[in-house]
Amino acid sequence: MARARFEDTPASARLSDGTLAEVRRSEYAGGWELQVDGTPQSHVDLDDPTHLHFEYVARMGAVIDLLRMPRQPLTAVHLGAGALTLPRYVDATRPGSRQQVIELEPALVDLVRSELPLPKGAAIRVRIGDAREGLRRLPAALTGQVDLLVSDVYAGSQTPAHLTTREFYAAAAGLLAPEGVLLVNVADGAGLAFARRQVATVQAVFAHVIVLAEVQVLKGRRFGNLVIAASPAPLPSAWLPRLMAAGPHPAKVAEGRELEEFARGARVATDADSTPSPRPAASVFERGR
């Protein structure tokens, strides 16, 4: 269980770039929230790891639920640890899964491990280092064997540029099993220039790509998160539209011709010309009262 002292004072750690990571009681959703430099990064419910509060994480969970057979263990790699929300989810819904997590900040890992401990017996190994470099250092036995690869990396409130390129996604593709799936969290605002470029970049590497997002975000009317799902094989998307439409903030699945139109004219990002994701305005994280 989480420590009672959180009721009054958040646990915190100073990260290598000087920003402050804090674990706070979530006053809106129950459980706990990890914030970095005031930006909400993760939500964890220690009593129910299947509770995915952040909408884009719930959409990732919906895709994960459709991989292989229900309850069948997965081999998973997570780039960016946060509070280990999705590794906990996979462990709870697919017992026996083998998971690797790559996280740049050792102080963040120590904070989460200490204050939001992982379930006993969970086969979740955390490796410290840069996400892209960490892909190269994973055991060779994982090459072509990974069922699920999640890329959800932030430096502050932005995804680093070197984790947005064709070269990066090609390295990720090399890890995946023939029916493995890559999930990417993309945050963008009005116009969706960054998201369109990310979709074009992923399409340059993977044969099958879909996007899951709230309708208003997908139309570029407000800042928000889009989830890109990609695979060498056809994606298990038959039930996803119904699942997305059922949420409290209805979302949709963009694929096929709609997605081709979405990315039309967008340049593929490369190591030579990539940019980090746009920085959101502070008002994005203000909650109504």
N, C-alpha and C positions, 0 to 999 in steps of 0.2 A: 504493500500500500504506500501511497505518497506520504510524505512527512507533514505533520500537522503545522509545522512552522510556516508552511506556504500560505496559510490562511492570513498571515499578517505581513510576511516579508518574502519576496520572491528570492529563490536561489539564483545566483548569477556567476558568470565567468567572463573574463576579459579575453577576447580573441586576438589573433596575431596582428590584425589590422587596426586594433584599438577599439573596435566596436564591442558593445556589451550584449552578451547573450543572457536571457532571463527565462526562467520557468515560472509561470504564474498560474494561479487558479483561474480557469475560464469562467467568467461570470455569466456568459451567454449560453454555453453548451455543456456545462459540467466538465469534469476532467481537467486537463492541464494544457496550457498553451506555451509553446516555445516562441519567444520573440528575439530577433537580432537587430540591434540598433532601432528598436521600436517597431520593426516590421514583423507581423505574424508569419512564422515559418511553418509551424506544425501544431497539430492538436492531437492529444493522446488521451484515451479513456482507459486507465489501467484495469478497471473492472470489466470492460467490454472492448477488447481490441478490434472488434468488427465495426465499432462505431466510427465512421469516417465523416467528420464534421465538415471539413473544407470541401466545397462542391467539386472542384477539379480532382481531388483525391478520390472522392466517391466515384467519379467517372472512370478513373483508373481502376478502381476496385471492380467496377462492372465488367471491364474487359478481362481482368484477371480471373474473374469467376467463370468466364467462358473458355478458358484455356484447358485443353485436355478434358479429362472427366472430372466431375465434382469430387473434391477431397483428395484428388491425386496429387502427390508431392511434386513440387517444381524445383528446378535449379534456377536460382534468380541472382541477378547482380543489380545493386542499387548504387547509382552515382549521386552522392549527396545524402547525408544521413538525416539531417534535421533531428527530430525526436524519434526516428525509426518507426514512424507510423505504418508505412506499408510493409516493412519486414515483419512487424508484429501482426498485421492483418494476414499476410501469407502464412505465417506460423500458426495462427488460430484457425484459418479456414482450410489449410492443406498441411496437416501434421506430417512431420518427416521431411519437409522441404529443406534443401541446402541453400543457404543464402550468404552472399558476400556483399559487404557494404564498403564503399570507398568514400572517405571524408577527409577534407583538407585540415580541419581544425581539431587537434587533439584535445584542447580545452573544452570544446563543445561536446565531444564524445564522452569525456570524463564527467561533465555536468549531467548529461542525459543518463549515463549508466548509473551514476550515484543517486540521482533524484527521481528518475523514472525507470527503475530497473526492468530489464527484459525478463520475460517468463522463464522459469527454470526449465532447463533442457532444450531451449530454443537453439537450433543450429544456425546461428547468425554470427559470422565473423566480420569484425570491423577492421579495415585496413586504413592506415593514415597516409594521405598523400593527395596530389592533384588527380582529379578524376580521369583525365585523358592519359596521363602517365601511368596511373593505376591500372587502366585497361591492359597496357602492355606487360604489366608485372603480375597479372593474374596467372594462376597455374595453367600450364599448357594443356592440361587435360580438360579444361573448360572450353577450349576452342571448338566451336560447332556443337556445343552441348547445352547452351543456355536457353531455357524456355522463356524467360522474362528478363528484360533489361530495362531498367527505369532510369531516365536522366532527368533529374530535378535538382539542379545545382544553382545556388545563388551566392554571389559575393555581395553582401548587403541586400539590396533589392533588385539586383540585375544578374542575369546569366552571363558568365564570362564569354568573350568573343570566341575563344579557341574551342568552346564546346558547342558551337553552332555551325560548323563547317562540313563540307562534303567529306573532307579527309577524316574528321572525327566520326561522322556517321558510317563511313566505310569501315573504320576500325571496330565500331560497335557491331556492324553487320557480320564481321568475321567471327564473333563470339556465338552468334545465335544458332540454335538448332534449325533444321529445315523448316519447322513450323513455329519457330520462336518468334516472339513479339517484342518490339521496342516501343516503350511509352515515353513521350517527351512532354514536359510541361513548358508551355510557351506563354509568356505574359506580354500583352500588347494593348494599345489603346486605339484612339480614333484613326481610321485609315488602314490599320493593320499592316503597315508596310513591312515591319519585322516579321510578323507571323506569315505573311504571304511568301516572303523570302525563305523562311524556314520550311514551309511546305514544299516549295520548289526544290530546296536542297535535299530534303528527305526523299522526294520523288526521284531525284537523280541517282539514288543509291538503292532504293527498295522498289520492288515490283508492285506492292500492294500498300496503299496508304489511305487512312481515313482520319477525320478530325471530329472531335466531340467538344461542344461548347454550348453555352447558353446562347439563345438566339440573338439577343441584343449585342452580345460580345462578338459573335460571328459576323454580324452586320457592321461591326466597327463603330458602334454607337456609344460604347463606354469601355473603359479599361477593364481587363479581366483576363482569365486564364483559358487557354485552348489546349486540349490534349491531342497530340498527334500519336496515332498508333500505326506502326509500320511492320511489315513482315515480308520474307521471301515468298510466303505462301498466302493464299486467300485468307482474309481475316474472318474470325467467327462473329460476324456483325449482324446476323439475322435478327436476333432479339434485342440488339442495342437500341434501335429507335424507340421501341416501346418502353425500355428501361429508362431512357433519357427523358422521355415525355412525362414520366410518372413522378418526377421529383418536385420538390417545393418551388424550384426555379427551373421551369422546363428547359431542356437542352435538346439539341438535335445532333444527328450524325451526318456529316458532309462527306460524300464519296463520289466516285465516278466523274461524270461530266460536271457536276457542281463544283467539285474540288479542282478540276482542271481549270475552270473559269476563275476560281478563287486565286489560283497561283499564276494565272496567265500574265506574262510580261515580267514576272519577278526574276531577278538574277539569282543564280545559285551562289551561295556563300562559300568562299574558299579561305584557306589560311592566309592568303595574300590580301583579302579585302573584307574580312568579317568584322562585325561590330557587336558589342554587347547588346542585350535587350534594353529597351527604353526604360528609363527610371520613372516609376509612377509618382504622381503627385501625392503629398502627404495625406490629402483628403480621401484618397482611395481606402485608407485603413481606418478612417473615422467611422464609428458605429453610431447609428441613430439611437436616440434615447426614447 
